């Protein structure tokens, strides 16, 4: 399984970035997809997650209204659109996959790191003030 995140970079406060995470080696549509981030000296924290079919999302309060998660199951890719970026959004951003065994079950969009089975390598986002 590989989760390849890209799209990070340096942006000024108030700017936007769009991260992508391409998945391979797994049945993408069977996985809830999440985004997490980790700033220097801090623990990894939940950013948001999206259901297997993309009909529902959940976000951390710190990014709600500014960040949007979407997915394209035909392309095995999940996206994180980040608008109105703030210096405190500076972190390494990781995508993660939470495999759901049963096709008809309800997708709980967990913010618990331990719920996720696979992780990407991360992409750096730096927001300057």
HUDAVEN-V438685 format. One record per helix or strand of 3 or more residues. SS is the DSSP state (H for helix, E for strand). FROM is the first residue (numbers start at 1). LEN is the number of residues. If there is no record, write none. Layout:
BEGIN
ss: <SS SS>
from: <FROM FROM>
len: <LEN LEN>
END
This chain:
BEGIN
ss: <E E E H E E E E E H E H E>
from: <2 9 17 28 31 45 57 67 77 87 91 113 123>
len: <5 4 8 3 8 6 3 6 6 3 9 3 6>
END
